[in-house]
Amino acid sequence: MAHSFTNVAANRPPTPPKGPATAAVAPAGQTPPQVTKFEVRDLSFFYGATQALFSVNLSIPQQSVTALIGPSGCGKSTFLRVLNRMNDIIEDTRVLGTALLEGIDIYGPLVDVVALRKRVGMVFQKSTPFPKSIFDNIAFGPRIAGVRDKAVLAETVETSLVRAALWGEVKDRLQDSALALSGGQQQRLCIARALATNPDVLLMDEPASALDPASTARVEDLIFELKQNYTIVIVTHNMQQAARVSDSTAFFYNGKLIEFGDTRQLFTKPREQQTEDYITGRFG
Amino acid sequence: MTAPPIPPAAQPDWLTAGKREGRVFSTLCWLSTWSSVAILAVLLSGIIYQAWGWLDWQFLTSFDSQRFPAKAGILAGLWGTFWTILITILVAVPVGVGAAVYLEEFGRNDRLSRIIQVNLSNLAGVPSIVYGILGLTAFSRMFGLFGEQGLIKTTGIRWLGLDIPLPFGNTVVAGALTLALMILPVIIVASQEALRAVPPSIRHAALALGATKWQMVSHQVLPAALPGIMTGVILAISRAMGEAAPLILVGATTFVLYAPGDISSLSDIKDNPTGLLKAPFDTFTVMPIQIFNWAQQAKADFREHVAAAGIVVLLAMLLLLNATAIIVRNRSQRKMKY
């Protein structure tokens, strides 16, 4: 069966080569053997009495982009926030099951949630710059981690902005308010800010949904660049985007993980009927 | 060829029906707005007219005089107000802002914090005279715990070079603590409002970057809320500055011929630095009490002119404070748009 995403997924440029630490480049058309970053087992999540996730099992490979798709309210954002424990700040929530980051249970008793969030950065749907200068926005992460040296801070700010493809646009006005930037620039600022804490996972909750097409394209290019060094999990409503940027895709529906697999396979030959109905636009 | 002119149509009733009501209503609103301004203008011009010729440098630099209205001055009240308000700020601001931060950022939304919340709103409406009685019992007399007849036979202690009388008696510190109690609810409620106005996304962003809750509050939330907090604090302070009733109860003196700590000019600070340590524990008066005292005098000049001059000085300081609050608010509104 042929629909629009089939072409998008099939015509994607090949995945850029992985770093030496990971597996060798796989032959085209096959999922390369992956090192697992997150291993989620039998995970259920509750907001008070309402269950939002039902026994989710998912392995997120390292240095790749994993897209979470599904209709609104299906639990994909909840699942994303499980991975850096941002759900902890919502009162009266409960997690069952395990979520392992490199084999360590992130809900275990010895885990410091602050340290976890430094390793697992997050970018929100709405850009959330602090009402401060561009420099102070990026430097916030390192500063709270105890970096006082001005030269080190300046270097971190520069490398983060370069990685987030924003350096050229803002290098002459680092002391200007971050609120003066355009929407697309603000979102890349937030990505740069997340990178400044030197995480190895980046969670993105619909990072481009509030952006115009040009800014969206820049953010997508950026995601493509970043996956050489980072493990990226992205929630998106835009299936074209999922097909364009991700290596593997998970389809959530009503709090259940319906299907998880290689993006190309999921968009061209979905195993489940529900997945096919969703990506062909029959519901959701 | 020209187009034929459109004949003017008669205005149908349904088109004009609401118009008159609207005009009546807006006129009423205009009247109520400007009547308050007019009353203020009449009061101000009356007071300034009465104070004219009496409000001069001599008035600002002299102590009070019991017999000669021309020699009376507000110096004791100025210094008394300065010391009282200074200590009030030092006590009320940290406690008030701290309480607001706790309630908004750290406290759980449980029954206890709801009870505290309701009581805070009630406390903000308690008449100041009630705080005066509280201050008299708790600070001036300290429940009779100290002194010759008290449980603890002492009249004071020395601590860090300060001679602290126990109980505090009719001193600056007792008055300031009373005023601090009085404005605490106002400061807490205003600070809570300011903290609530900081969007939650800022908090989430900070937490997601690996900030602890304290780092989130101290680096992001408090700075963003600071202008709102400062506006509330300044307005609360100006309320405290105009209060006479609670201080009369606590025992501020009506007729004083000295400033607290005997510091009545800036050069006194250099000549008499230990006065700075003594001032908080000295007896005192404040501007509103001096005005109150003058308004009761037998001599007409005191009642009509000296009191008016005092009112002008007090009003000028209050307006200055309120203007500061407005400037702070406007500047921050320009700087912070979420």
Chai-1 contact restraints between the chains, C-beta under 6 A:
chainA,res_idxA,chainB,res_idxB,connection_type,confidence,min_distance_angstrom,max_distance_angstrom,comment,restraint_id
A,V114,B,G210,contact,1.0,0.0,6.0,A-B,restraint_1
A,V114,B,T212,contact,1.0,0.0,6.0,A-B,restraint_2
A,R117,B,A208,contact,1.0,0.0,6.0,A-B,restraint_3
A,R117,B,G210,contact,1.0,0.0,6.0,A-B,restraint_4
A,K118,B,G210,contact,1.0,0.0,6.0,A-B,restraint_5
A,M122,B,A208,contact,1.0,0.0,6.0,A-B,restraint_6
A,T128,B,S201,contact,1.0,0.0,6.0,A-B,restraint_7
A,T128,B,A205,contact,1.0,0.0,6.0,A-B,restraint_8
A,F130,B,Q220,contact,1.0,0.0,6.0,A-B,restraint_9
A,P131,B,A224,contact,1.0,0.0,6.0,A-B,restraint_10
A,P131,B,M336,contact,1.0,0.0,6.0,A-B,restraint_11
A,G141,B,L209,contact,1.0,0.0,6.0,A-B,restraint_12
A,I144,B,A211,contact,1.0,0.0,6.0,A-B,restraint_13
A,I144,B,Q215,contact,1.0,0.0,6.0,A-B,restraint_14
A,L179,B,K337,contact,1.0,0.0,6.0,A-B,restraint_15
A,T197,B,L209,contact,1.0,0.0,6.0,A-B,restraint_16
A,T197,B,G210,contact,1.0,0.0,6.0,A-B,restraint_17
